[in-house]
């Protein structure tokens, strides 16, 4: 005979009911705990996804001769399938028109960069050394009979590196405002530095006939490659334009923000249209790669 | 070690009324005074503040700050910065703004103490200096320059494109932290 049998009927009912309630409460508690933990895990996953975001990229380009007899610009866009692992590389090279082998050299730069892919995003110094050595190889081959500019971006995750030689453009358009990121290696920059250090205004720097001449280029013997030692953070809805100076010589870079739309292709068409309507009689080659970053995929 | 570079330019005006006072004893103490933003002639008070900075050896940041506060003109715009390779202490008044480059972004340096790491970059300048610069242009020049001087030169090229440095007194100081040196 168990202890339960010793109890009166009333107490047996109470005990049985208590046990039943306890079991139901335990089941409910376990159910609640599981549901709560699942919700927390889901929230954490969502948060991690937002923090560790990879932007959706929308990429377009334009590549036009303008009024010149031949095309001396070249461009490169790395395969979009490589983007999740290695990021995206886009570059424009503008062959120097006054010299003989501008088109050959700009094409050579593109093919050499293609061979070097994938570039390691976190090794911007090493990447700049690769470009510097490439410039030296071009010098050895062509002995200053040709040269090219270079403007290149490397985007991965939330960040971007850029590399620049010469006077092509890396422009970041954010919150409706255009920003030229790369300093230009032109003689006018050297003159500005000279006048500013002596306390003068810099009007004379722009009057000088040689002010637009490049002080460095790919194919120079000891090229200084300008590069970001640490990457720049990129944000949702940023638009990046890598272009030859055939664009910004005609369209003021400050007004390029007006060309930006949600689709990179539309932005490219708008910039092309702006250049065409100017109808400059000696329009230079103009080339640009547009990259639009968005959290929403296309 | 902290590398620094100062830029002081009349900007096409007859007089230079701003100033940068420095003391390295052994931690770098810098006062950036935006005198050209005042309608009053505060040259005497400016020189007094300079003497306070010169004699700041052995004094805490708070002591120097209090002395500057008492001496500065009522409408003074200035920033006081004490910087080593470990930390920066900053106090700003009015239209003199310090920025720091951190994690690929440019952020305004808050008043108070902040820890620093190798290769951190800071710029402090008057609002006139920043007038033709965007945050992204300051940031990208900071990240591509190998020295403080180069960073400043690249910023001047940007300002010059707009106004040929003929815009009024221009005053700025920048810093790069070099803990491995």
Contacts between the chains, C-beta under 8 A, distances in Angstrom:
chain1	res1	chain2	res2	distance
A	158	B	104	7.9
A	159	B	104	5.7
A	162	B	140	7.7
A	164	B	144	8.0
A	172	B	136	5.9
A	174	B	136	6.8
A	177	B	134	6.7
A	179	B	134	5.1
A	179	B	136	3.9
A	179	B	137	5.7
A	179	B	140	7.7
A	180	B	137	7.0
A	181	B	136	6.6
A	181	B	137	7.3
A	181	B	140	4.1
A	182	B	140	7.0
A	182	B	144	7.3
A	183	B	141	6.4
A	183	B	144	6.6
A	183	B	154	4.4
A	183	B	157	6.5
A	184	B	157	7.7
A	188	B	157	7.9
A	189	B	153	7.8
A	189	B	154	8.0
A	189	B	157	5.0
A	192	B	153	7.9
A	192	B	156	6.2
A	192	B	157	5.0
A	192	B	160	4.6
A	192	B	165	8.0
A	193	B	153	4.8
A	193	B	156	7.0
A	193	B	157	7.4
A	195	B	165	7.6
A	196	B	7	7.9
A	196	B	9	6.4
A	196	B	153	7.7
A	196	B	156	5.0
A	196	B	160	7.1
A	196	B	165	5.9
A	199	B	9	6.1
A	199	B	10	6.1
A	200	B	165	7.8
A	201	B	11	7.9
A	201	B	12	5.1
A	201	B	164	4.9
A	201	B	165	5.1
A	201	B	166	4.3
A	202	B	160	4.5
A	202	B	164	4.7
A	202	B	165	5.1
A	203	B	164	4.9
A	203	B	166	7.4
A	205	B	160	6.9
A	205	B	164	7.8
A	206	B	164	7.6
A	226	B	144	5.1
A	227	B	144	6.5
A	228	B	140	7.1
A	228	B	143	4.5
A	228	B	144	5.7
A	229	B	119	7.2
A	229	B	143	5.7
A	229	B	144	7.1
A	230	B	101	7.9
A	230	B	104	6.3
A	230	B	119	7.3
A	230	B	143	5.5
A	231	B	104	5.3
A	231	B	143	7.8
A	232	B	104	5.0
A	232	B	136	7.7
A	232	B	139	6.4
A	232	B	140	6.4
A	232	B	143	6.5
A	233	B	103	6.6
A	233	B	104	3.7
A	233	B	105	5.1
